[in-house]
Structure formats: C-alpha cells, structure tokens
Amino acid sequence: MRLREERGEAELAIALRDYVGRETPLYFAERLTNYYKNENGEGPDIYLKREDLNHCGAHKMNNAIAQAMIAKRMDRQRVVAATGAGQHGVATAAACAKLSLDCTIFMGSEDMEKQASNVFLIKLLGAQVTKVEGSFKDASSEAIRQWVNDLEVSYYLTGTVVGPHPCPSMVREFQSIIGRETRRQAMERWGGRPDVVVACIGSGSNALGIFHEFVGDEGVRLVGVEAAGFGLDSGRHAATLATGHVGVYHGAMSYLLQDQEGQVLGAHSVGVGLQYPGVGPELSFLKDTGRAEFHTVTDEEALNAYQLLSRLEGIIPAMEAAHALAYLEKLCPTLPDSTKVVVNCSGRGDKDAPLFFQHRPALDA
Ligand SMILES: *Cc1c(COP(=O)(O)O)cnc(C)c1O
C-alpha cells in the first residue's frame, strides 16, 4: 500500500511537471506595480501567480489530472463530470484522453449554446457531451445521479471545492500546490512570505488553492474577490459570501444564493466561470472565523482590469481572474510602500476576447 502510494505521488509529480507545465512562475508585474504607485512613488509590489500558463489555460488541470489518476487506480473505466463554462469539461476530457478513460461531460443546454467552442474542444478530446435541459446546476445534479446509479464503473470528477465530502477536501488538496509553490518562490525572491494574497471566487478552488498554505500564517492577509455582476443591488450577481444565506446544496452546507423559500437563485457574472450560486464550505468557514476577508467587483470593473493587464503587461487574464486584479484598484492605495501582494492569475483570457468586445464595441476599431 505504502509503495503504491509513493508510486502514485511520483506519477502525479511527473504529470504536473511535463503535462501540466508546473511549476508556474511567480511573476513580478513591474508596470502594474508602477501604475498603482502614489504621487510619492510609493505603493505595493504586485506579483502574479501564473496559473494561466497551465496546460488548457487555467488552474483546473491541477485537479483534473490528479483525480483522473485516482479513477484509474480505482479501476473505474468511466469518468463523469459536469461543467458550466466548459473549462472543467475541457480539462477533464484532456486528462481522460491521456489516461485512456471513457469520459462523459454533462452540460446544461443554455451553457452549451453560450460555450459552443468548449463543446467542440471536449468532443475533439474524445469525450461525449450529454445535454441536460437547463444550466450548470441541472447538469451537476444529472451527473451525480448517473454516477450514483453506476458506482462500480463510474467516477465522478468534481471540478471545484463543493459537493459531498470528500470532494471539497480532495480538490483543495490538489489545488494547494499553488500556495506551496508561492511560499517557496516568495522565500527565494524576497526572503519572506507574501503580505497579501488575492484570488477570485467562483466556488473557491483557485482561492483555497493559494490560501490553504497560508491559513496558519496570521500575518498573511487572505483576500477573496466575488463577482458583483451588475451590482449587488441589481440581484444579478454571483456574490455568494457577500449576500448569501446558509443552505445545503449538492451535498454540503455553505453560503448560498437563495430566495425566501430556499429556492436556489441563478448567478450572473461577466466571468462565466464565476456564475455559481454556491461556494465551498471551507471558504464559508474562513468567512465565519474571519480568517479571510471577502470583497466584490462588478462586471465593469473586471472588464477594465482585463484590458489594463493586457495593455500593461501583455498578459490577457481570464475574465474570472480579472475580478481579483480589479480589486487592486481599491486595495493598493491602502497598503504601505513595498507590501508584497500576490494575485492568483487563475487562467488565461483568450477565450474572453469576443465577450470583451461585445461589452466594449468602441475599442473594436
Ligand atoms: C473555473 C474558473 C474559476 C472559478 O472557479 P474556482 O473554483 O472559484 O476557482 C476562476 N478562474 C478560472 C480561470 C476558471 O477557469
């Protein structure tokens, strides 16, 4: 058993290095740092954890490849997963191709229309796409139902830190490599820890992935940024921790966007990967204990940050990650000179360029 475990860890380490492309750089964003300096030339030093450089363009692969290996070891021939924006579906289909596993991705009919290019990528990678009437929550419920009917053969591959135990802990474990690398890289760079770590929150896997390593370091501020969409008062947002109430959803208790009767509400954000009405139970706990702080930015602020990073650093961030970057606008003026800020750049944003120009047609000249 011991030997088998060690072999498994070695196999995962090789895949993370040669397939996923880890470790990802901790990049000093010099022009962004200068942009946020005050009139006295003072301001925080801003670093980006480059999860956008992972295979398939986001942090999702860290988890997908590891869980696909577990499925293989458990002798499950069939992997089922649900995807909303399609990023998790693509990562899972790719990992299953590599490991020769049958893969079925459940997707809501509404999302399939909006994310047609990801549907093509999933099919190209050899997976089947099963259409479920509705949106992501309907697709998740259907994927879980299929899995439970077929436990001997199927493995349900969760994309994020939600769902029944042990899904949230398992995904957090596989994503926590982001924070472990960040600690080591910070030590090499400036001989210390980050002072502030910032991440966007959809359901919480990239945030917990970078936070987890630092939860015990009281001096490290953990800042989560949720999507305020059209504004918190508009009712069209995805700010679960900021405005939600405790509920039970997909097998776990956490904050949840719900109406007076406890019906789950739809979530909106220009960052399609942030459109989830729930949030991981462990992040809910970090809110309740006060160990992490949570803020929101609107669609407009995220679109500005998307353009700003593209123009200043030549890095196009995922619209989801642009939410974390947008919060720098409020955060930076409050920080002492040379504060070390690490922003988790959770993914790359080529996929969002058409969406950007839908919102900012004047720039398309
Ligand atoms: C899916 C996704 C997110 C949101 O999911 P979390 O579980 O909250 O990390 C954020 N950024 C990118 C690039 C994504 O693909």
The ligand as an SDF file (V2000), in Angstrom:
LIG
                    3D

 15 15  0  0  0  0  0  0  0  0999 V2000
  -13.3880   27.9110  -13.2100 C   0  0  0  0  0  0  0  0  0  0  0  0
  -12.5430   29.0920  -13.0650 C   0  0  0  0  0  0  0  0  0  0  0  0
  -12.6230   29.9490  -11.9330 C   0  0  0  0  0  0  0  0  0  0  0  0
  -13.6440   29.7800  -10.8500 C   0  0  0  0  0  0  0  0  0  0  0  0
  -13.5760   28.5800  -10.1300 O   0  0  0  0  0  0  0  0  0  0  0  0
  -12.9730   28.4670   -8.6740 P   0  0  0  0  0  0  0  0  0  0  0  0
  -13.3380   27.0900   -8.2430 O   0  0  0  0  0  0  0  0  0  0  0  0
  -13.5960   29.5250   -7.8250 O   0  0  0  0  0  0  0  0  0  0  0  0
  -11.5030   28.6590   -8.7880 O   0  0  0  0  0  0  0  0  0  0  0  0
  -11.7300   31.0000  -11.8310 C   0  0  0  0  0  0  0  0  0  0  0  0
  -10.8250   31.2570  -12.8000 N   0  0  0  0  0  0  0  0  0  0  0  0
  -10.7280   30.4790  -13.9020 C   0  0  0  0  0  0  0  0  0  0  0  0
   -9.7100   30.8230  -14.9290 C   0  0  0  0  0  0  0  0  0  0  0  0
  -11.5740   29.3780  -14.0830 C   0  0  0  0  0  0  0  0  0  0  0  0
  -11.4730   28.6240  -15.1840 O   0  0  0  0  0  0  0  0  0  0  0  0
  1  2  1  0
  2  3  1  0
  2 14  2  0
  3  4  1  0
  3 10  2  0
  4  5  1  0
  5  6  1  0
  6  7  2  0
  6  8  1  0
  6  9  1  0
 10 11  1  0
 11 12  2  0
 12 13  1  0
 12 14  1  0
 14 15  1  0
M  END
$$$$
